[in-house]
Amino acid sequence: MTGFTGDRVLYVGDHIYGDILRSKKLSLWRTCMVVQEIEAEINYTDSRQEEISRLSEIELLRARLDDELNQRKSQLNLLERRLDKNGVEPDQRAAVEEERRQAKADLERIRRSVRETSHIADTLEHDVEEGFNPFWGLLFKEGNENSRFGQQVEQYACVYTSRVSNFLYYSPMQYFRSPRDLMPHEQAGALSGKLSPLGSEGPAIGSGKD
């Protein structure tokens, strides 16, 4: 009727399967998911921003502690293998045994820190989620990941909003474009972005070493 076809059409619906997923499969229309509950979730998360920021900091700390814990375990295993296989000179054995004792103490200290950090993170996460809904928590999040519903909205809806009237602020010719998706290795400061200088493959590309 209008002469517009394909991605020039924005189909608006409020059912992830009946509206959004079906339109994605049967046409080239772009899709908009209406999620009325999002307004309540935005208002709630704004009111709990201090706790949510604190939770993010605790989760980052826990990841760093996990890394340090694994490194300490490897260090302790190396010392124990040296002692068990008599790979230590007699005059150095006492010093290596003291180093092992200290490594065990450090390892236990980090383990306690991991347990304490995990307890704080779990308590904060439980408090934030149940504060929104005591039965199923936040609509779009489940722990530190997107909920199943959030994943479906992100995957199948080109855009989503709380009400159709929000489009009154845009021109009828507006073309909504998605921001660039970032994989974990592209994010600044990603823990998974560490590159090892060792190995038979040679130094990491771009490390500045020949």
C-alpha positions as CSV (number, residue, x, y, z in Angstrom):
1,M,0.0,0.0,0.0
2,T,2.8,2.4,0.8
3,G,5.3,1.2,-1.7
4,F,7.9,0.6,1.1
5,T,9.4,-2.9,1.2
6,G,12.2,-4.8,3.0
7,D,14.3,-3.0,5.5
8,R,12.4,0.3,4.8
9,V,9.6,-1.1,6.9
10,L,9.7,-1.2,10.8
11,Y,7.4,-3.8,12.2
12,V,6.4,-3.1,15.8
13,G,5.1,-5.9,18.1
14,D,5.1,-6.9,21.8
15,H,5.5,-10.7,21.4
16,I,9.0,-12.1,20.9
17,Y,7.8,-15.2,19.0
18,G,4.5,-14.2,17.4
19,D,5.7,-10.8,16.2
20,I,9.4,-10.4,16.3
21,L,10.8,-13.8,15.5
22,R,8.2,-14.6,12.8
23,S,8.8,-11.3,11.0
24,K,12.5,-11.9,11.0
25,K,12.0,-15.3,9.4
26,L,9.3,-14.4,6.9
27,S,10.3,-11.0,5.7
28,L,13.2,-8.5,5.5
29,W,11.3,-6.1,7.7
30,R,13.2,-4.5,10.5
31,T,11.6,-5.2,13.9
32,C,10.8,-3.2,17.1
33,M,10.0,-5.0,20.3
34,V,7.7,-3.1,22.8
35,V,8.6,-4.1,26.4
36,Q,6.5,-2.1,28.7
37,E,8.3,-3.4,31.8
38,I,11.5,-1.8,30.8
39,E,10.6,1.5,32.3
40,A,10.2,0.0,35.7
41,E,13.5,-1.8,35.4
42,I,15.3,1.4,34.2
43,N,13.9,3.3,37.2
44,Y,14.9,0.5,39.6
45,T,18.4,0.1,38.3
46,D,19.0,3.8,38.4
47,S,17.9,3.8,42.0
48,R,20.4,1.0,42.8
49,Q,23.3,2.3,40.7
50,E,25.6,2.5,43.7
51,E,25.1,-1.2,44.5
52,I,25.3,-2.2,40.9
53,S,28.6,-0.3,40.5
54,R,29.9,-1.9,43.7
55,L,28.9,-5.4,42.3
56,S,30.9,-4.7,39.1
57,E,34.0,-3.8,41.1
58,I,33.7,-6.9,43.3
59,E,33.3,-9.1,40.2
60,L,36.4,-7.6,38.7
61,L,38.3,-8.1,41.9
62,R,37.2,-11.7,42.1
63,A,38.5,-12.4,38.6
64,R,41.9,-10.9,39.5
65,L,42.0,-13.0,42.7
66,D,41.2,-16.1,40.7
67,D,44.1,-15.3,38.4
68,E,46.5,-14.8,41.3
69,L,45.2,-17.9,43.0
70,N,46.1,-20.0,40.0
71,Q,49.5,-18.5,39.7
72,R,50.2,-19.2,43.4
73,K,49.1,-22.8,42.9
74,S,51.5,-23.2,40.1
75,Q,54.3,-21.7,42.1
76,L,53.7,-24.0,45.0
77,N,53.5,-27.1,42.8
78,L,56.9,-26.2,41.3
79,L,58.4,-25.9,44.8
80,E,57.0,-29.2,45.9
81,R,58.2,-31.0,42.8
82,R,61.7,-29.6,43.4
83,L,61.7,-30.9,47.0
84,D,60.1,-34.3,46.3
85,K,62.6,-35.0,43.5
86,N,65.6,-33.9,45.5
87,G,66.2,-31.1,43.0
88,V,67.6,-28.9,45.7
89,E,71.1,-28.7,47.0
90,P,71.4,-29.7,50.7
91,D,72.5,-26.3,51.8
92,Q,69.5,-24.7,50.0
93,R,66.9,-27.1,51.2
94,A,66.0,-25.2,54.3
95,A,65.5,-22.0,52.3
96,V,63.3,-23.7,49.7
97,E,61.2,-25.3,52.4
98,E,60.7,-21.9,54.0
99,E,59.7,-20.6,50.6
100,R,57.2,-23.4,50.3
101,R,55.8,-22.7,53.7
102,Q,55.3,-19.0,52.8
103,A,53.8,-19.9,49.5
104,K,51.2,-22.1,51.3
105,A,50.4,-19.3,53.7
106,D,50.0,-16.9,50.8
107,L,47.8,-19.4,48.9
108,E,45.5,-19.8,51.9
109,R,45.2,-16.0,52.4
110,I,44.2,-15.6,48.7
111,R,41.7,-18.5,49.1
112,R,40.1,-16.7,52.0
113,S,39.9,-13.5,50.0
114,V,38.2,-15.3,47.1
115,R,35.6,-16.8,49.5
116,E,34.9,-13.5,51.1
117,T,34.7,-11.7,47.8
118,S,32.4,-14.4,46.4
119,H,30.1,-14.0,49.4
120,I,29.9,-10.3,49.0
121,A,29.2,-10.6,45.3
122,D,26.5,-13.2,45.8
123,T,24.8,-11.2,48.6
124,L,24.8,-8.0,46.5
125,E,23.6,-9.8,43.4
126,H,20.8,-11.5,45.3
127,D,19.8,-8.2,47.0
128,V,19.7,-6.3,43.7
129,E,17.8,-8.9,41.7
130,E,15.2,-9.8,44.4
131,G,14.7,-6.1,45.1
132,F,13.1,-5.8,41.7
133,N,11.1,-9.0,41.8
134,P,11.3,-11.6,44.5
135,F,10.4,-14.5,42.2
136,W,12.4,-14.0,38.9
137,G,14.6,-11.0,39.5
138,L,15.4,-8.5,36.8
139,L,13.8,-8.9,33.4
140,F,16.8,-8.4,31.2
141,K,19.6,-9.7,33.5
142,E,20.4,-13.0,35.2
143,G,23.5,-12.6,37.4
144,N,26.2,-10.9,35.4
145,E,24.8,-12.1,32.1
146,N,21.7,-11.3,30.0
147,S,18.6,-13.3,30.9
148,R,17.1,-15.7,28.3
149,F,14.6,-13.0,27.5
150,G,17.2,-10.4,27.2
151,Q,19.2,-12.6,24.8
152,Q,16.2,-13.1,22.6
153,V,15.4,-9.4,22.5
154,E,19.0,-8.5,21.6
155,Q,19.2,-11.3,19.0
156,Y,15.9,-10.9,17.2
157,A,14.7,-7.3,17.7
158,C,16.4,-4.5,15.7
159,V,15.3,-2.0,18.3
160,Y,13.3,-2.2,21.5
161,T,11.4,0.4,23.5
162,S,8.9,0.7,26.3
163,R,6.1,2.3,24.2
164,V,5.3,3.2,20.6
165,S,4.8,6.9,21.5
166,N,8.6,7.1,22.0
167,F,8.9,7.3,18.2
168,L,7.2,10.7,18.2
169,Y,10.6,12.2,18.9
170,Y,12.0,10.9,15.6
171,S,11.3,11.6,12.0
172,P,9.2,9.0,10.1
173,M,12.2,8.6,7.8
174,Q,14.6,7.9,10.7
175,Y,16.8,4.8,10.1
176,F,18.0,3.3,13.3
177,R,21.5,1.8,13.2
178,S,23.0,-0.6,15.6
179,P,26.2,0.3,17.5
180,R,29.3,-1.7,16.7
181,D,29.3,-5.0,18.6
182,L,32.5,-5.6,20.6
183,M,33.8,-9.1,21.3
184,P,35.6,-9.7,24.6
185,H,39.1,-9.3,23.1
186,E,38.1,-5.9,21.6
187,Q,37.2,-4.4,25.0
188,A,39.8,-2.2,26.6
189,G,41.3,-3.8,29.7
190,A,39.8,-7.2,29.0
191,L,41.4,-9.9,31.2
192,S,41.2,-12.3,28.2
193,G,43.3,-9.8,26.2
194,K,46.6,-10.7,27.9
195,L,49.2,-12.0,25.5
196,S,51.9,-14.4,26.5
197,P,55.5,-13.5,25.5
198,L,56.4,-17.2,25.8
199,G,55.8,-20.2,23.7
200,S,57.1,-21.8,20.5
201,E,54.9,-19.4,18.4
202,G,57.3,-16.5,19.2
203,P,56.5,-13.1,20.7
204,A,53.0,-11.7,20.3
205,I,52.3,-9.8,17.1
206,G,52.6,-6.1,17.8
207,S,54.6,-6.6,21.0
208,G,57.6,-4.7,19.5
209,K,60.0,-7.6,19.9
210,D,61.8,-9.3,17.1
